């Protein structure tokens, strides 16, 4: 897969990519109880949790009592990332994305950086995965938070 991409990339001057295997598992939650239990398992890792009135940077020991339920969150532990997003129907979806040799999706990847806001200890770094589509070629498949970085001017 990577060789195939590199042949085209060299001719068209496309960005360099790497290859990996990933697994992506998602779980939906209609009520916050199970969601909070899963989120608590990620509080000790690098990441962030967004509430309606504040953003909390991880790691922390416990969730704040005065901020209500989380709206979204991301955290990373090695080659595994956690993502919490609203599902658009009053619930939430948690996705766990893991890069490993046994992952079921064969993908290409590159790293991207996004600016953080005043809460973030620097920029937010993501690994973006591209999957081959028979009709359109390689297209973005999923991205995972891989940590914070220092802002460089």
Secondary structure, DSSP 8 states (H G I E B T S, - for coil): -HHHHHHHHHHHT----EEEEEEEEEEEESSHHHHHHHHHTTTTSEEEEE-SS-EEEE--SS--STT-S-SEEEEEETTEEEEEEE-SSSSEEEEEEEE-TT-SEEEEEEEEEE---TTSSSEEEEEEEEEEETTTEEEEEEEEEEEEE----
